Structure formats: C-alpha cells, structure tokens
C-alpha cells in the first residue's frame, strides 16, 4: 500500500472519510520519509477507542508550498516509536501514551508528559507510589553519576512571579550537563472538556489556553468554527483580528525585551519596556475593553467593531509607543556590558533546532525560516504579508534582536492596516457545525505556530479537539540551550524563550 | 570623646540611608519616582517585628550567621576612621584585624548557608568563597601601599596621612589604588556588575542566595549588617578618594557625610548604566583589581 496524505490548505475542513488510513507499516514509514524529505509534524495525536487508538498526524510541507497534509492509522495497544530517529515526535508519542494508553514501543525517554488522567478508561502506564493520584514531577529523573556532579532542583514554586514548572539540573560545579523539565502543574483538562462541544463556553476556554496568547488561540478556534460552519469572517473582521494578533505580539515581545534586560541587571530598558508593554495592552483594551483581547474574537467575526475614532486613537498611540520602544531598546544595543552578557549564551544549533522541530521566534533565531503567517497564510495575512525575519547566531542575543525586529515589522503592519480598515459588517452568524468532518487551523501566535485540529462526530459534536501550543515544540529547545552552559545563565536563557507553562499543560 | 560619640552614632544610624540613596539614583535613571530614601529603615524595622522560621535541619551555626556578620561589621566600624576624624579604637596592626573581621563574618554567613543543606545556598557559598579569595589580595596590596606611604600600621595613621599632599607625591599610586578598591567595594557589597541585589533569580545570585532561608529579625539583621559593611568599606574608600579636611571638626563631619552620599550616588549610577557580568567573567575583573593594587604597591616601594 503506498503512502498518501490528504493535502489541504490552512483553515480547511473536509470529511473524515477523506483522510487516508493506511496500515501501520505504511503510516510510520510514510511519516519517517516525509520528515526526511523536509516535512514537519504540526500535530500528532490519538483518538482512543476500546481496542487501542486511531493516530492522526498533521504535517506541514517545506516553506513555500503552503501545503498541509493529514494521515491516520488504527493501532492496537502499542505502536512503534519513531522518536529516536525523529526527535520532534518524541513528546507527541509520550502524550499519545498518556492520553490513549497505547505504548510507543522502543521510546527512548518514556515518561509522563502532564501527569494527567487518560482520555479513556483504563490503567495508565505510570502509577504514583503512594497510591494517590499521579502528581506532577513525581517521576524518575535522568541522573548523572559521579562524585563531583551535583543535582539542583528548581521549582515548581519560583522566586519570580511566574507559572509553576520543575527543573532538574545535573551540574558539574557551575556547568550544566543536563536539564530536565517536568511540567503538568497547570493541567486543567481543556482537551477533555472540549469533547462533545462546541458549547457557549468553548470560546472562553480557548481564550484561556494560554492567557497571554488569547488572540492566537482564539483566532485558530475561530478558523475551525468558520470552516466547519461554512461561513467567512468579513474583511473588516479579519483586519481587526490581524491587528489584535500583532498587538499581542508587540505587547509580549516588548515585555520579553524588558525582562531580558532585567535579568542581566540593566534597569533602564527593563523599566521602560514594562511600561510600554502596558501601552500595547491598553491599545488592545481600546478595541475591545480587555487588555488581553478577551471577547474580541468570535466565530464568524469580531465581538467589537473598531470605528474611526478608535482607529485614529490607535494610530496616534502606536506612533508614540513606537518612538518610546525604539529608544528603550536602542539602549540595549548601545551598552557593551549588556551585549557581552547576551552573546554566545544559550546556543541551539540550527541542526538541533530543525531536528527537535522548534517553531516561532525560537526557531527563527536559529536561522530557520518558518512563520505560519507566510507559509500557511490565514485571515488578513492572505492579503497583506509581514516579512519573515531570521537571525543566525542562535544565542540569547539573536532571540533578543529577533524580538525587536519582529516588533518593528508588526508596528509597520498595524500602521498600514489601521489606516485602511475595510468597510463592512463585523459578525457573520455561524450556522451549524459540519458532521463527520475534520478541520485544521494554524496561526502564528507570538510564541510560534499554534495548531488546532477538530474531529466532529455524526451529530457535529467534537469527538476530539487537539490543541498544540508552540511551547509544546519548544520546551526541549530550552533544555538543549542549557547544555554546557553556566547554571547562572538559566534564568536568562529561560526568558529568551519565555515559553508557556499553561499552554503546554492544557 | 564627642567625636567618638558622633562616630558611633553615624555608624549605627547612617548605613541604611546609603541603600536608600542608591535606590533613588537607580529609580531616577529608570524614569521612576522610586522608594523613599528611608525605605531601607522601614524594611529593617518591619523585618525585626516579624516572627522567624528556623528549619529543623539547621543547627546553631545557622542562627549564629547573622549575629556574627553584624558583630564583625560593627567592630570594623570602630576601627576605620570616618573622614578626618580618628577612629575610636586604634592600635598598630589593626588593619589586619579590619581585613579579617570581614573574612570572619563571611565565613559564618557561608557556614550558615551550608548548614541549611539547600543546593542553592551551597552554590552561593561556593561563589562567595571563590570571589572573596580573589578580592582579598587587592585589599592587602592597598593596605601595604598605604602603610608604606605613611609608615604607620594602624588604619587611622594610614588614612589620615592621605591628603592633598600625599596626592602630589604619590598620585599615580593612589589613583591605581582607587581603581582597585572601587572594584573591591562593589564586589564585597554584592553590587552590579558582580551581583544584583534586586534579583529574585536564585540561580544567579551570590550573596542573596546564601540568606534565602533566613527570615524575620534574622534577615533584618543581615540587611542591616550588609549596609553597615557597605558603609565601613565606603568610609575607607572615601578617605582615599576624597581626602578633604578643614581641620575644624563640625565641617569635617559634614564633608564626610556628603562624601558618603556622593559615593552612594556613584554606585547607583554604575548600577544603572551597566549590566551584570557573566559569573565566569567576575574573577577576571577581580584579578584586574589586584593587578591595579599591586602596581600601586610597586610604585611606592621601588
């Protein structure tokens, strides 16, 4: 049986019967061959059934073609692991094992992902020794043995005001040999709650997958609902969504630039960026009343119109913020002690980045030219493109510089769009949800590629709604960035990635 | 007698003000209003009113840490002259006691940190031990130079000899010394670029990480002792850098107080315009300080 994928474009829906379902050997060999040929796994998940699970793999072709592919297969209680040859699949396979109770045979790093309950009835692979529920970060950590090796455990409660996550360092003096990251403290069971949806609460759940990526995840969900309902958002709505997405990117990139400056003890930029981040958040609040864009996006359009007065005000504020941000960030590049601190720290080589499948700014800072806004354009980005920026030094300095360059492009984009808002309605009422269908939506949140996949049953209810946050791809990148680094550089590396804990934990 | 009382009064009351001035300076650079000048006093008073938690794994060493740190800094404050006024206690060789009082305080702080068994505090102790080893030679080269210049073995004798006149015949040597001592002043007091006293990131800290497990009054004592240490080392530095004296006791006290405040502003400016060093670069800067001080010694003993 030859390997064939159902190919489609971003934001498409099709009948589930159109998804090819080859036998296991063809499926796994096909995935392996595709990844070798330059395809990349966007999402790889299972739908559990009584005898095992059906695995679905959504892949993205090389940049330029705009093609996505999906393929599935039915497996029993186990399936062959590809993780040792395709590291980008390793976390997906562990997730499948945890959610669907099917074992990836030969997985090199077989551990829980979120310490969650499976989506179906049955015994999980991991049990708590105390007999209670499975607790996050209660597992066997990788250890380096030796007299001079010591272990440092950080978290889940941190000194900073950040989310909970547990980090285990294997150190030799100040040098880190290995960093293992255990998450799951923020697991809320979003995917489980979505089974049987959509309900009126669904949109709100989407907005809180990762609170700082409200628009990114919201947009992906809107695309799913629109394609399943056979409606379109008006050009005006798409433009406002695009502006909101870029404002979200601006606010977070600005916050990150300030946080990076704060971590190296450089106060002026840290203080200025903290305020300017607020300015960008307030611009989002100007449109919809919420600084994080809650309630702005609705399937079919937008919940709040952006009238001329708001557009003019937004334009004025953006000019002021641009000037402030340029001044604050220029201080970074002009201070040698800051640059000395950022350069050559936390390097992830381009090869490693490609193999573990990094996305978003973390990937672009390694020279990987991938951006959903260009590769798989959605919404306003089909009409108006934002240039993709890459930097090549792969270190913290590259990730810092990239954030500023992206912020500049985003401001140019908003600048242009806000002056030419298309006329028209804001909200097309959604109709029913197509039954027995599959829909896939990719968006470029500020952390990178967000992938939502919906599978509906014969009554148009979600049988499975799979969410992949960019952090899911990128946490391993942080672990690699710390190899052979100073342990005192961890906070800086962590900030330069600034990954989401709750987006990962779902 | 009056001068001794003023000396003790200033040593007890003024140190936290320096932290307040540093904070205000940094706030001004960041475009903020900043906390009040007296905020460090409020913080210490607040901490002293709180309860303390002692881990059951710790011993008396953990409790002794803050107290020894305070006691050593307080005794050192009695040995160093403030401005043109001689110190209350002075004898030949007190400079050795001065240097090793700080070492004793540091030893107990590190022992108390190791006593908790925390991996962070162990790392902090290792860093502190490494960097203080590297800072010590600078201080001793400085003391040798000053001793050679003045022919005295007590701090009061050494420092009162530094005046406008000394600058005329040993200016190059004193200039090198000031460079080295300023670096040591920043390193010993855990200021940027060596350590960030404001950071909350336990993996990057040096001094702050050693006191993570102290709380309430014990932590208040640590904060006060740290400011006292800054004050005492600052007084030593000021006497080298700004040796102005009128000969009249009252204006001389004024000059001393203003000089100390200027020093705090200077530290605040340094903290505002530069980032922290990578930890692996810290020894290099400390060695540079030692080399500066060594050259100053070479210049006076040739």
Interface residues (C-beta under 8 A of the other chain):
Chain A: X150 X151 X152 X153 X154 X159 X160 X173 X174 X261 X263 X264 X265 X266 X267 X268 X270 X271 X272 X335 X337 X338 X340 X341 X345 X486 X487 X488 X489 X490 X491 X492
Chain B: X26 X29 X30 X31 X32 X119 X120 X122 X123 X126 X127 X192 X193 X196 X198 X199 X200 X201 X202 X203 X204 X271 X272 X273 X274 X275 X276 X277 X278 X279 X280 X281
